[in-house]
Amino acid sequence: MNRKRARFWLGVVGAICVSIGAAIAEPPTPQAPMRAIWVWNTSELLASEGQRELFLRSLFADGFTDVFLYLRAHDYQTQEHPLKRFLASLQRSGVRVFGMEGWRGYFSDVEGPAGLYAAADAMLAFNRRSDARFAGFHSDLEPHDGQGEGRTRFHNGIAQSKLTARQLADRDDLMSEWLSIHAALRERMRAASLVYSAAVPGWLDDYEGEAVTMPAGEGRQGVMGRLMALVQDYVVMSYNTDPANVLRRIEGELAHAEKLGPAAPRILFALETHRGPGLRVSYGDTPMKASRSAVRADFETISRAAARYRSFAGGAIHDWKGWRDLPE
């Protein structure tokens, strides 16, 4: 995802085993549903006591359980002291905090993933020298075209069966690189016994009516299934102001996760509150839904309907600034 975007409320459904080659036992996680929120203006919060107090009041009032803090690699050192205080205040209330990075430019056709890996490594180094620690790392990395960076490699708007051979090779290469990046981040978190979370587009199982697949052995395999083997908190970017549409966008992920047993990731939906994405996409752009109370009501509607799936874990809000600016 590009740097300006972020969303979510999340939920956790217990300890799991995630397979990366072999099954790896993970530490237990909270049983209560998660409610997560993206924060892209972390530096602004760290610099302003008033903004931090406003954020914390809202966080606790609405029962958020998880926070994704956008931090570049150097921020873990240059803002270390205010960051430690901020984390400590969140953790005293039982809130999990994730370091977050993401940008279309982290693919090899722009800058490559070195900066993304550096942010994850800087977070791990911060944890080693601090009593207030991050619970894991959240990536926000969208591979499709049209995000202002990179050349055309996904070929938006074309079903896989309609791609030319050259276009299919482009998409396959991009999907392979995307999964390699997730695998590298997942391994870093596994080695530190931390959680790996990721924002994921909701169309992997249904892009222009077809699943997105990639080469696997002598055949092809769905990208969504491959990704679920790497991501523990799988946050579907299901942005829509109609709960029925949100449910349709996450049901494929939930149904697939049900087949994975103890290796299934925790599946989360996401709602957009920031202004700009458009009518019926964001609550901030949809007059009849432009309030926090409308978001809360739809969140509960979606959660009740999705609760029949064992892998359903909760939801996330994109993002703090959008949520802050919505009227009550």
N, C-alpha and C positions, 0 to 999 in steps of 0.2 A: 504494500500500500504506500502511497506517497506520504510525505512528511506532514501534510496538513490534515490527514484523516485519522480517525480513531473512534471506536465505540465499544460499549458493553456493560452488562450485568452477567455474572457467571454463577455456576453451581457446581458442587463437587459431589460425587457419589461413592467415595470410599477409595480404599487402596486398590491398585491395579498392577498388572504386569504388562509391560510394553515390550514388544519384540523388535529388536534391531539385530537381525541375524538369529539370536537366541533370545529366549524370554528372560527379562531382567526384573527382579522383584523391586517394587518401589515402596518408599515409606508411606505409612497411612496418611490420608488427607482428611480434612473435616467432612462430616457427614451432612451438615446443613447445606441447603442450596446456596450457591454463590450469587452475589450481585456485584458485578464488576463495572469499572468505569475507566475509560481512556483519559489520560492527561497529556496533552501535547505541549502545554505551556508551563512545563516544570520549572524552568528558570524564573519565570514570573512569580510562581508560588514561593520559591525558595528566597526570593528577594524581598517579599512583602509579607510582613506579619499579618496585616489585615486580610490579604488574600488567602493566606494559610488558614486563618481562623474561620473565614467564610467557607472555605472548602471543607474543613473538618466538621463544622456544624452541619453542613448539608450531607456529608458522608454518613455521619452517625444518625441523623434524623431519618434518612431513607434506608438505613440498614445495609449500606454497601459493605461487601466482605473482601473485595479485591480491587487493587488499583494498579493500572499499567502506567508507569512513569517514563515518558520519553527522555532519554539521557544519551548523549553522545559519549564516546569513549573518554574524552578528556574531562567531561563533567564530573565523573566519579572522583577526580582529584581536585579540580578547581573549585568545586562546590561541596567538598567533602563534609565540612563541619555543619553547614545548615542542612545538608542531606541526612546526616546522622540524626540530628535532632528531629527532623520531620519523620523519618522512619520510626524512631523511638515512640513518637506520639501516636502514630498509627498502630504500631504493634502492641502498645499497651491496651488498646481496645480490640485486639484480636484480628486486625485487618492484615491480610497478606499483601505484600508489595512486590511487583515485578519490574525489573528494568525492561525498557522497551526501545526498540529501534526498528526502522523499516523505511525503504525507499526503492523505487523502481531502478534507480541507478546502481544498486548493489548486484545487478546482473552483469555478466562479462562484456556485454555490448556497450556498457558505459564505464563505470569505475571498477566493477567487480565487488566481491563480498568482503574484502579485507577490512573495510571500516565497520561492517556489521559484526564480524568476528571480534574485532578489537573492542567493540562495546560490550559484547558478552564476556570477554576476558577481563575487561576492566571492572565489570560488576562482580565477577568471581574474586578478583583481587581485593575489592572493597569489602566483600564479606569476610575475607581472611583477616582483615585488620580492624574490624568493627564489631561491636556487640549488637548493634541494630543491623539486621541482615535482610537481604532480599530473599524471597521465597522461590524465585525462579526468573526466567527470561521469557519475554513475549515478543515474537517477531510479527511485523505488520508489513508483509511483502507481497504485492500483487504482480503477477507476471504478464497480464494482458497489455495490449497496446493502448496508446492514447493518454498516458499519464505525464506527458511532457518530457520524458527521458527515453533514450534507447530507440533503436530502429524497429521497424515492423517485423515482429517475429511470431506473434501469436496469430495474427490475421483475424482480427475481430469480425464477428458477424457471419462467419462461415462454418457450417457444420463440418465435422471431420471428414465425412464421406465426400464432401464437395471440394476439399482442398486439392490443389495440384500436388504432384510429387515433391516439388521444391517447397511449397508451403507446408506440407506435412512434415518434411524434414526440419523446417524451421521450428514448428510447434513442438516436435519431439525433442529437439535439442534444448529448447527453453524449459520444457517440463522436466527433463533429465537434470538440468542445472538447478532448477528450483528444488527438486527433491534432494539433491546433493547438499544444498545449503541447509535445508532442514535437518538432514542427517548429521551434518557437522555440528549444528547448534544443539541438537538432541544429545549427542555424545558428550558434549561439554557439560550439559546439565546432569546427565546420568552420572558422570564421574564425580560430581560434587553432591550427589543425592538431592538435587533440586528439580523443580518442575519445569518442563518445557511447554509453553503455550504459544499458540499462533492464531492469527486472524486469517481466515481462508474464504475465498469466494464461494458463493453458494451454488454455482453453476457447473461444478466439475462432473456431476452425475447427469446433467441435462443442459448441454450447451447447443442451442439451436436444435433441440430435440434428440441429441445424441450425447452419450457419455464421452468425456475426454479420456483418451487412452494413450499409452506409450509402449514402445517395444519392450518385451519381456521374454527372454529365451527365444523360442521359435515363433512366438505369437505376440499378442499385445495384452496389456493389463490396464484396468482402470486406474487413473492417477489418484482418485479419491481414496481408494483402498490402500494404495502404496503410502499415501500421506498419513492415513490413520495409524499406520504402524510406527510413525515417528513422533506424532504430536499427542501429548497427554491431555491438554485442555484445548479442544478443537472448537474455535469460535467462528461460527458461520456468519459471514457478513450478509445477513438476511434483510437488509434495510427496506422497510415498507411500513406504512401507517395502517395497513389493514391486517389484523391478526391472522386472518385466513390465508393471506398471501405469505406471511412469515412462516406459518406452519407448513405450507407447501414447499417452501424453500429449504426447510430443515428435515423434512420427513425422509428424504433419500439418505441423508447422513445418519439419522437415527436408526432407520431400518438396517442399514449396512452394519452399523456398530453393534446392533443386537446379535448379529451372527458371529461376532468376534469373541464372545465370552469374556473371560478375565483380562484379555489383551485389549479390550475396547477402550478408546479414549472417552473422556467426558465431553459431551456435545453441548454447546451453548449457542443461543441465538443472539443477535445484536440488533439494536434499534438506533436509528440516527436522529439526533436532535439539533445538529449544527445547521445553520442556514447556508443554503447554496446548492445542495444536491438536487433539489427540485420537489415539486408538488407530488404528494403521496409517497415520496421516498423518505423525506425528512419531516419530523414533527415541526421543526422550525419553519418549514416552507408550506405547511398545510394548515390554513386558517382554522378549520373546524377541529383540528387536533393539536393546536399550538399551545399546549400547557403541560405542566408536569403531571397534573392529575390524569390527563388523557394517557400519557405514557405509562403511568403506574397501572391504570386499569387494563390497558392492552397487555402489559407485561404479565399480569395475573391471568388474563384470559389465555395467553399463549402457554404459560406454565401449566395451567390445569389440563389443557389439551395434550401437552407433550409428556405429562407425568407418567403415562402408561409405559413409556420406554425406560428401561433400566439405565440406559446410557445418558438420558437427559440430565443435565446438571444445573441449568439456570440460564441467565442471560447477562448481557453487557450493554452499557450505554456509550455511544460515541457522540459527543465527548464531554469533558467537564465544562468547557466554555459554552457549548450548546445547551447543556443541562442548566448551567448557572443562569443563562439569559432567558430561558423559558419562564413565562409567568406561572404562578401557582395554579 
